[in-house]
């Protein structure tokens, strides 16, 4: 099983966390540009790419149905209608289009919820972006194992 988890930054100059998870363990790095991200994915040929970023903006209102479900469960997503979030959505949507055109399966994840569901906590000295990429990858692994819940587009792990 090969999984890539990405904690996508809104701007290429900011840090994007990238995690490759396989049967041999996990490796995390920091990337910046879309080209770097795509190059890494092409070299790894993962079974799935789990991205911690919204893939679309609602046509009406502040919240997408998936975000409303997260809010009802006590999580606090940031609305995609804010300008800084729209930039992130545009970048994520572009990457998803490119990846899917190349035959890769992509899923949207929300690492703050996944972290709580999986009972994880970041170690003090770990890079937040790399940590979130690892949580995204673990969510992608749960998806491949059929141990997930789909909240109208956001995938969460489901372990009992």
Phi and psi in degrees as GROMACS dihedral restraints (atoms count N, CA, C in turn):
[ dihedral_restraints ]
;  ai    aj    ak    al  type     phi  dphi    fc
    3     4     5     6     1  -123.6    20    10
    4     5     6     7     1   123.2    20    10
    6     7     8     9     1  -129.7    20    10
    7     8     9    10     1   138.2    20    10
    9    10    11    12     1  -113.0    20    10
   10    11    12    13     1   132.4    20    10
   12    13    14    15     1  -115.7    20    10
   13    14    15    16     1   136.6    20    10
   15    16    17    18     1  -130.0    20    10
   16    17    18    19     1   127.9    20    10
   18    19    20    21     1  -102.0    20    10
   19    20    21    22     1    90.5    20    10
   21    22    23    24     1   -75.7    20    10
   22    23    24    25     1   132.7    20    10
   24    25    26    27     1   -86.9    20    10
   25    26    27    28     1   152.2    20    10
   27    28    29    30     1   -68.5    20    10
   28    29    30    31     1   -33.2    20    10
   30    31    32    33     1  -118.2    20    10
   31    32    33    34     1   141.2    20    10
   33    34    35    36     1   -60.6    20    10
   34    35    36    37     1   -24.9    20    10
   36    37    38    39     1   -75.6    20    10
   37    38    39    40     1   -15.1    20    10
   39    40    41    42     1   -89.6    20    10
   40    41    42    43     1   162.2    20    10
   42    43    44    45     1   -73.4    20    10
   43    44    45    46     1   128.5    20    10
   45    46    47    48     1  -108.0    20    10
   46    47    48    49     1   123.1    20    10
   48    49    50    51     1   -78.2    20    10
   49    50    51    52     1   139.8    20    10
   51    52    53    54     1  -135.6    20    10
   52    53    54    55     1   128.4    20    10
   54    55    56    57     1  -128.9    20    10
   55    56    57    58     1   133.7    20    10
   57    58    59    60     1  -111.2    20    10
   58    59    60    61     1   119.4    20    10
   60    61    62    63     1  -116.7    20    10
   61    62    63    64     1   126.2    20    10
   63    64    65    66     1  -140.3    20    10
   64    65    66    67     1  -175.6    20    10
   66    67    68    69     1   -63.9    20    10
   67    68    69    70     1   -17.4    20    10
   69    70    71    72     1   -91.8    20    10
   70    71    72    73     1     1.5    20    10
   72    73    74    75     1   120.2    20    10
   73    74    75    76     1  -164.3    20    10
   75    76    77    78     1  -124.7    20    10
   76    77    78    79     1   142.8    20    10
   78    79    80    81     1  -130.7    20    10
   79    80    81    82     1   136.4    20    10
   81    82    83    84     1  -122.5    20    10
   82    83    84    85     1   147.7    20    10
   84    85    86    87     1  -145.4    20    10
   85    86    87    88     1   170.2    20    10
   87    88    89    90     1  -107.9    20    10
   88    89    90    91     1   132.0    20    10
   90    91    92    93     1  -124.6    20    10
   91    92    93    94     1   171.1    20    10
   93    94    95    96     1  -129.2    20    10
   94    95    96    97     1   -60.7    20    10
   96    97    98    99     1   -86.3    20    10
   97    98    99   100     1   159.3    20    10
   99   100   101   102     1   -60.0    20    10
  100   101   102   103     1   -37.6    20    10
  102   103   104   105     1   -61.5    20    10
  103   104   105   106     1   -43.2    20    10
  105   106   107   108     1   -61.8    20    10
  106   107   108   109     1   -44.5    20    10
  108   109   110   111     1   -61.3    20    10
  109   110   111   112     1   -49.3    20    10
  111   112   113   114     1   -64.3    20    10
  112   113   114   115     1   -38.6    20    10
  114   115   116   117     1   -62.3    20    10
  115   116   117   118     1   -44.4    20    10
  117   118   119   120     1   -62.8    20    10
  118   119   120   121     1   -44.6    20    10
  120   121   122   123     1   -63.4    20    10
  121   122   123   124     1   -44.4    20    10
  123   124   125   126     1   -61.0    20    10
  124   125   126   127     1   -36.1    20    10
  126   127   128   129     1   -74.2    20    10
  127   128   129   130     1   -27.1    20    10
  129   130   131   132     1   -93.6    20    10
  130   131   132   133     1   -27.8    20    10
  132   133   134   135     1    52.7    20    10
  133   134   135   136     1    59.4    20    10
  135   136   137   138     1   -72.6    20    10
  136   137   138   139     1   160.4    20    10
  138   139   140   141     1   -76.5    20    10
  139   140   141   142     1   -24.6    20    10
  141   142   143   144     1  -156.4    20    10
  142   143   144   145     1   151.3    20    10
  144   145   146   147     1  -122.6    20    10
  145   146   147   148     1   116.1    20    10
  147   148   149   150     1  -102.5    20    10
  148   149   150   151     1   120.5    20    10
  150   151   152   153     1  -116.0    20    10
  151   152   153   154     1   125.0    20    10
  153   154   155   156     1   -88.4    20    10
  154   155   156   157     1    80.0    20    10
  156   157   158   159     1  -171.1    20    10
  157   158   159   160     1   145.4    20    10
  159   160   161   162     1   -71.4    20    10
  160   161   162   163     1   142.3    20    10
  162   163   164   165     1   -92.7    20    10
  163   164   165   166     1   -14.7    20    10
  165   166   167   168     1  -158.0    20    10
  166   167   168   169     1   164.1    20    10
  168   169   170   171     1  -112.3    20    10
  169   170   171   172     1   140.8    20    10
  171   172   173   174     1   -67.6    20    10
  172   173   174   175     1   145.3    20    10
  174   175   176   177     1   -73.5    20    10
  175   176   177   178     1   -28.7    20    10
  177   178   179   180     1  -134.9    20    10
  178   179   180   181     1   140.0    20    10
  180   181   182   183     1    84.0    20    10
  181   182   183   184     1  -179.2    20    10
  183   184   185   186     1   -89.0    20    10
  184   185   186   187     1   -26.8    20    10
  186   187   188   189     1  -125.8    20    10
  187   188   189   190     1   144.2    20    10
  189   190   191   192     1   -81.3    20    10
  190   191   192   193     1   155.8    20    10
  192   193   194   195     1   -54.4    20    10
  193   194   195   196     1   -38.1    20    10
  195   196   197   198     1   -64.1    20    10
  196   197   198   199     1   -37.4    20    10
  198   199   200   201     1   -70.8    20    10
  199   200   201   202     1   -37.0    20    10
  201   202   203   204     1   -60.5    20    10
  202   203   204   205     1   -38.5    20    10
  204   205   206   207     1   -67.5    20    10
  205   206   207   208     1   -38.5    20    10
  207   208   209   210     1   -62.8    20    10
  208   209   210   211     1   -43.2    20    10
  210   211   212   213     1   -61.3    20    10
  211   212   213   214     1   -42.6    20    10
  213   214   215   216     1   -62.0    20    10
  214   215   216   217     1   -24.2    20    10
  216   217   218   219     1   -92.8    20    10
  217   218   219   220     1     5.0    20    10
  219   220   221   222     1    94.3    20    10
  220   221   222   223     1     7.1    20    10
  222   223   224   225     1   -92.1    20    10
  223   224   225   226     1   161.3    20    10
  225   226   227   228     1  -124.3    20    10
  226   227   228   229     1    76.7    20    10
  228   229   230   231     1   -69.9    20    10
  229   230   231   232     1   161.5    20    10
  231   232   233   234     1   -97.1    20    10
  232   233   234   235     1   133.7    20    10
  234   235   236   237     1   -61.3    20    10
  235   236   237   238     1   137.2    20    10
  237   238   239   240     1   -74.3    20    10
  238   239   240   241     1    -5.9    20    10
  240   241   242   243     1   -82.4    20    10
  241   242   243   244     1   -11.5    20    10
  243   244   245   246     1   -70.0    20    10
  244   245   246   247     1   143.7    20    10
  246   247   248   249     1   -53.8    20    10
  247   248   249   250     1   -42.9    20    10
  249   250   251   252     1   -66.1    20    10
  250   251   252   253     1   -33.4    20    10
  252   253   254   255     1   -74.4    20    10
  253   254   255   256     1   -34.3    20    10
  255   256   257   258     1   -61.3    20    10
  256   257   258   259     1   -36.6    20    10
  258   259   260   261     1   -63.2    20    10
  259   260   261   262     1   -43.0    20    10
  261   262   263   264     1   -64.3    20    10
  262   263   264   265     1   -42.5    20    10
  264   265   266   267     1   -61.0    20    10
  265   266   267   268     1   -44.3    20    10
  267   268   269   270     1   -62.0    20    10
  268   269   270   271     1   -41.6    20    10
  270   271   272   273     1   -66.6    20    10
  271   272   273   274     1   -44.9    20    10
  273   274   275   276     1   -63.2    20    10
  274   275   276   277     1   -45.1    20    10
  276   277   278   279     1   -61.1    20    10
  277   278   279   280     1   -39.6    20    10
  279   280   281   282     1   -63.2    20    10
  280   281   282   283     1   -48.6    20    10
  282   283   284   285     1   -60.8    20    10
  283   284   285   286     1   -42.2    20    10
  285   286   287   288     1   -61.6    20    10
  286   287   288   289     1   -44.6    20    10
  288   289   290   291     1   -59.6    20    10
  289   290   291   292     1   -45.8    20    10
  291   292   293   294     1   -64.1    20    10
  292   293   294   295     1   -47.8    20    10
  294   295   296   297     1   -62.8    20    10
  295   296   297   298     1   -45.1    20    10
  297   298   299   300     1   -67.8    20    10
  298   299   300   301     1   -31.8    20    10
  300   301   302   303     1   -67.7    20    10
  301   302   303   304     1   -21.9    20    10
  303   304   305   306     1   -95.0    20    10
  304   305   306   307     1     5.8    20    10
  306   307   308   309     1    92.1    20    10
  307   308   309   310     1    11.0    20    10
  309   310   311   312     1   -91.5    20    10
  310   311   312   313     1   141.2    20    10
  312   313   314   315     1   -84.9    20    10
  313   314   315   316     1   130.0    20    10
  315   316   317   318     1  -122.5    20    10
  316   317   318   319     1   146.7    20    10
  318   319   320   321     1  -135.2    20    10
  319   320   321   322     1   147.9    20    10
  321   322   323   324     1   -90.5    20    10
  322   323   324   325     1   132.7    20    10
  324   325   326   327     1  -127.1    20    10
  325   326   327   328     1   163.4    20    10
  327   328   329   330     1  -127.1    20    10
  328   329   330   331     1    97.9    20    10
  330   331   332   333     1   -65.7    20    10
  331   332   333   334     1   -27.0    20    10
  333   334   335   336     1   -63.6    20    10
  334   335   336   337     1   -39.4    20    10
  336   337   338   339     1   -72.6    20    10
  337   338   339   340     1   -43.5    20    10
  339   340   341   342     1   -59.2    20    10
  340   341   342   343     1   -42.9    20    10
  342   343   344   345     1   -56.5    20    10
  343   344   345   346     1   -46.4    20    10
  345   346   347   348     1   -67.0    20    10
  346   347   348   349     1   -44.5    20    10
  348   349   350   351     1   -61.3    20    10
  349   350   351   352     1   -40.8    20    10
  351   352   353   354     1   -81.3    20    10
  352   353   354   355     1    -7.5    20    10
  354   355   356   357     1    70.1    20    10
  355   356   357   358     1    34.2    20    10
  357   358   359   360     1   -98.4    20    10
  358   359   360   361     1   160.0    20    10
  360   361   362   363     1  -149.8    20    10
  361   362   363   364     1   131.9    20    10
  363   364   365   366     1   -66.2    20    10
  364   365   366   367     1   136.7    20    10
  366   367   368   369     1   -72.0    20    10
  367   368   369   370     1   148.8    20    10
  369   370   371   372     1   -51.2    20    10
  370   371   372   373     1   -45.4    20    10
  372   373   374   375     1   -93.6    20    10
  373   374   375   376     1     4.5    20    10
  375   376   377   378     1   -79.9    20    10
  376   377   378   379     1   148.6    20    10
  378   379   380   381     1   -71.3    20    10
  379   380   381   382     1   128.1    20    10
  381   382   383   384     1   -61.0    20    10
  382   383   384   385     1   -40.2    20    10
  384   385   386   387     1   -67.0    20    10
  385   386   387   388     1   -42.0    20    10
  387   388   389   390     1   -68.1    20    10
  388   389   390   391     1   -38.5    20    10
  390   391   392   393     1   -62.1    20    10
  391   392   393   394     1   -47.3    20    10
  393   394   395   396     1   -63.0    20    10
  394   395   396   397     1   -34.5    20    10
  396   397   398   399     1   -65.1    20    10
  397   398   399   400     1   -38.4    20    10
  399   400   401   402     1   -63.7    20    10
  400   401   402   403     1   -44.5    20    10
  402   403   404   405     1   -62.6    20    10
  403   404   405   406     1   -39.5    20    10
  405   406   407   408     1   -61.4    20    10
  406   407   408   409     1   -43.6    20    10
  408   409   410   411     1   -63.6    20    10
  409   410   411   412     1   -40.8    20    10
  411   412   413   414     1   -63.5    20    10
  412   413   414   415     1   -34.6    20    10
  414   415   416   417     1   -67.5    20    10
  415   416   417   418     1   -40.3    20    10
  417   418   419   420     1   -62.2    20    10
  418   419   420   421     1   -38.7    20    10
  420   421   422   423     1   -62.6    20    10
  421   422   423   424     1   -45.5    20    10
  423   424   425   426     1   -59.5    20    10
  424   425   426   427     1   -39.0    20    10
  426   427   428   429     1   -61.2    20    10
  427   428   429   430     1   -48.4    20    10
  429   430   431   432     1   -63.2    20    10
  430   431   432   433     1   -30.3    20    10
  432   433   434   435     1   -83.2    20    10
  433   434   435   436     1    -2.5    20    10
  435   436   437   438     1    77.2    20    10
  436   437   438   439     1    15.0    20    10
  438   439   440   441     1  -107.4    20    10
  439   440   441   442     1    67.0    20    10
  441   442   443   444     1  -147.4    20    10
  442   443   444   445     1   166.3    20    10
  444   445   446   447     1  -127.1    20    10
  445   446   447   448     1   136.8    20    10
  447   448   449   450     1  -104.7    20    10
  448   449   450   451     1   112.4    20    10
  450   451   452   453     1   -95.4    20    10
  451   452   453   454     1    69.2    20    10
  453   454   455   456     1    54.4    20    10
  454   455   456   457     1    38.9    20    10
  456   457   458   459     1   122.6    20    10
  457   458   459   460     1   -24.7    20    10
  459   460   461   462     1   -98.0    20    10
  460   461   462   463     1   128.5    20    10
  462   463   464   465     1   -96.0    20    10
  463   464   465   466     1   129.6    20    10
  465   466   467   468     1  -120.9    20    10
  466   467   468   469     1   145.4    20    10
  468   469   470   471     1   -68.7    20    10
  469   470   471   472     1   153.6    20    10
  471   472   473   474     1  -136.0    20    10
  472   473   474   475     1    94.6    20    10
  474   475   476   477     1  -117.6    20    10
  475   476   477   478     1   136.3    20    10
